[in-house]
Amino acid sequence: MKQRNSIKKLGSLYLLACLILLSGFSPFAVAQAAPDSPIYQVVFDPEDGSSYHNWHKASIPEGGRITDQPADPQKEGFIFEGWAYAYDENDTPVLWNFAADAVSENTTLWAVWGKACQIVFDPEDGTGYSDWYKVTIPAGGKITDPPADPQKEGFVFEGWAYAYDENGTPVLWNFETDAVSENTTLWAVWENGTIVAFDPDDGKATYPDFYKAVVKPGHKVTDIPADPQREGYVFEGWAYAYDENGNPLLWDFNRPAGEKNMTLWASWTKEDNGNHAGIGNGTAGADNNSAGTIQDKTDTTSKNPATGKEGNYFLGFLAVLGVLSFGALALLKHQR
């Protein structure tokens, strides 16, 4: 009995030990537990004149990375370059690397601002300043996103100028090499052009609808519309005059345009429909087709085996078959 009780006690102790282990409790837990990591405060100073109370703040555990950062601040006339935490030996701000740098103490990061230059594009077309294209570029940078070339009727756009040379000739900005150093206004340079209008001569379009190209005098016309379409006609080309016989003279697009505006008109040749009697839609052809159709409808030999020569053969076959059947029946009756 005592041995049985001892076994029961040992079993209970074993069960209790298992429960303690499963619960995660350890008598050495207090001694082995590491102290809580300290929490540091990271403050973001936008350097825009705002007060400390409005600065963004984040609480980061020691050794952690800053994942709670504010949106990039804005400051008129400047470009935000990043958040700094110290200066190097050249007194240049050292920017915080949010992907790699870890927090080890309370830290204040401040915004680093670079000089910004505003570039304004004056299209010289009578529009107001508020409508001009504007872009902000860091000092020393290049203009990488200029506007699309402007349009001005009767003129050819030459480029964007920023100054005049000693002869009063506009100096064009070179977007590949020129760097920005200050606020700058670039203005469009225009040259008188030759207007080449294309008249489709279709009886519908009027001059305001004509396709128009502006060409520098002495240059080829390279901006050409697609060939027009006109029902019943074949487009031959673009004419500019008539010869002594009244035939249109077609413009050679390899020759340069003059200084005067000009209109080219579409030269058309009437389409040859290729109508011939007895073929397709001719009257004789229609009669022949009708006769053939009637003939086909009356040729019913194969559909009515009871008429014509083939019908006679069929009736004879039936008669012979009837005689043979009658004879066979009579013979059977006689044998009985």
URHU-V769216 format. One record per residue. N is the residue number from 0. RES is the residue in one small letter. OMEGA is omega as a letter, one per 20 degrees, with the letter a starting at -180 (999 if undefined). Layout:
<<N:RES:OMEGA> <N:RES:OMEGA>>
This chain:
<<0:m:a> <1:k:r> <2:q:r> <3:r:r> <4:n:r> <5:s:r> <6:i:r> <7:k:r> <8:k:r> <9:l:r> <10:g:r> <11:s:r> <12:l:r> <13:y:r> <14:l:a> <15:l:r> <16:a:r> <17:c:a> <18:l:a> <19:i:r> <20:l:r> <21:l:a> <22:s:r> <23:g:r> <24:f:r> <25:s:r> <26:p:a> <27:f:a> <28:a:a> <29:v:a> <30:a:a> <31:q:a> <32:a:r> <33:a:r> <34:p:r> <35:d:r> <36:s:r> <37:p:r> <38:i:a> <39:y:r> <40:q:r> <41:v:a> <42:v:a> <43:f:r> <44:d:a> <45:p:r> <46:e:a> <47:d:r> <48:g:r> <49:s:a> <50:s:a> <51:y:a> <52:h:a> <53:n:a> <54:w:r> <55:h:a> <56:k:a> <57:a:r> <58:s:a> <59:i:r> <60:p:a> <61:e:a> <62:g:a> <63:g:r> <64:r:a> <65:i:r> <66:t:a> <67:d:a> <68:q:a> <69:p:r> <70:a:r> <71:d:a> <72:p:r> <73:q:r> <74:k:a> <75:e:r> <76:g:a> <77:f:r> <78:i:a> <79:f:a> <80:e:r> <81:g:a> <82:w:a> <83:a:r> <84:y:a> <85:a:r> <86:y:r> <87:d:a> <88:e:r> <89:n:r> <90:d:r> <91:t:a> <92:p:r> <93:v:a> <94:l:r> <95:w:r> <96:n:a> <97:f:r> <98:a:a> <99:a:a> <100:d:r> <101:a:a> <102:v:r> <103:s:r> <104:e:r> <105:n:a> <106:t:r> <107:t:r> <108:l:a> <109:w:a> <110:a:r> <111:v:a> <112:w:r> <113:g:a> <114:k:r> <115:a:r> <116:c:r> <117:q:r> <118:i:a> <119:v:a> <120:f:r> <121:d:a> <122:p:r> <123:e:a> <124:d:r> <125:g:r> <126:t:a> <127:g:a> <128:y:a> <129:s:a> <130:d:a> <131:w:r> <132:y:a> <133:k:r> <134:v:r> <135:t:a> <136:i:r> <137:p:r> <138:a:a> <139:g:a> <140:g:r> <141:k:r> <142:i:a> <143:t:a> <144:d:r> <145:p:r> <146:p:r> <147:a:r> <148:d:a> <149:p:r> <150:q:r> <151:k:a> <152:e:r> <153:g:a> <154:f:r> <155:v:r> <156:f:a> <157:e:a> <158:g:a> <159:w:a> <160:a:r> <161:y:a> <162:a:r> <163:y:r> <164:d:a> <165:e:r> <166:n:a> <167:g:r> <168:t:r> <169:p:r> <170:v:a> <171:l:r> <172:w:r> <173:n:a> <174:f:r> <175:e:a> <176:t:a> <177:d:r> <178:a:a> <179:v:r> <180:s:a> <181:e:r> <182:n:a> <183:t:r> <184:t:r> <185:l:a> <186:w:a> <187:a:r> <188:v:a> <189:w:r> <190:e:r> <191:n:a> <192:g:r> <193:t:r> <194:i:r> <195:v:r> <196:a:a> <197:f:a> <198:d:a> <199:p:r> <200:d:a> <201:d:r> <202:g:a> <203:k:a> <204:a:r> <205:t:a> <206:y:r> <207:p:a> <208:d:a> <209:f:r> <210:y:a> <211:k:r> <212:a:r> <213:v:a> <214:v:r> <215:k:r> <216:p:a> <217:g:r> <218:h:r> <219:k:r> <220:v:a> <221:t:r> <222:d:a> <223:i:r> <224:p:r> <225:a:r> <226:d:r> <227:p:r> <228:q:r> <229:r:a> <230:e:r> <231:g:a> <232:y:r> <233:v:r> <234:f:a> <235:e:a> <236:g:a> <237:w:a> <238:a:r> <239:y:r> <240:a:r> <241:y:r> <242:d:a> <243:e:r> <244:n:r> <245:g:r> <246:n:r> <247:p:r> <248:l:a> <249:l:a> <250:w:r> <251:d:a> <252:f:r> <253:n:r> <254:r:a> <255:p:r> <256:a:r> <257:g:a> <258:e:a> <259:k:r> <260:n:r> <261:m:r> <262:t:r> <263:l:r> <264:w:a> <265:a:r> <266:s:a> <267:w:r> <268:t:a> <269:k:a> <270:e:r> <271:d:a> <272:n:r> <273:g:r> <274:n:r> <275:h:a> <276:a:r> <277:g:a> <278:i:r> <279:g:a> <280:n:r> <281:g:a> <282:t:r> <283:a:r> <284:g:a> <285:a:r> <286:d:a> <287:n:a> <288:n:a> <289:s:r> <290:a:r> <291:g:a> <292:t:r> <293:i:r> <294:q:a> <295:d:a> <296:k:a> <297:t:r> <298:d:a> <299:t:a> <300:t:a> <301:s:a> <302:k:a> <303:n:a> <304:p:a> <305:a:a> <306:t:r> <307:g:a> <308:k:r> <309:e:r> <310:g:r> <311:n:r> <312:y:a> <313:f:r> <314:l:r> <315:g:r> <316:f:r> <317:l:a> <318:a:r> <319:v:a> <320:l:r> <321:g:r> <322:v:a> <323:l:a> <324:s:a> <325:f:r> <326:g:a> <327:a:r> <328:l:a> <329:a:a> <330:l:r> <331:l:a> <332:k:a> <333:h:a> <334:q:r> <335:r:999>>
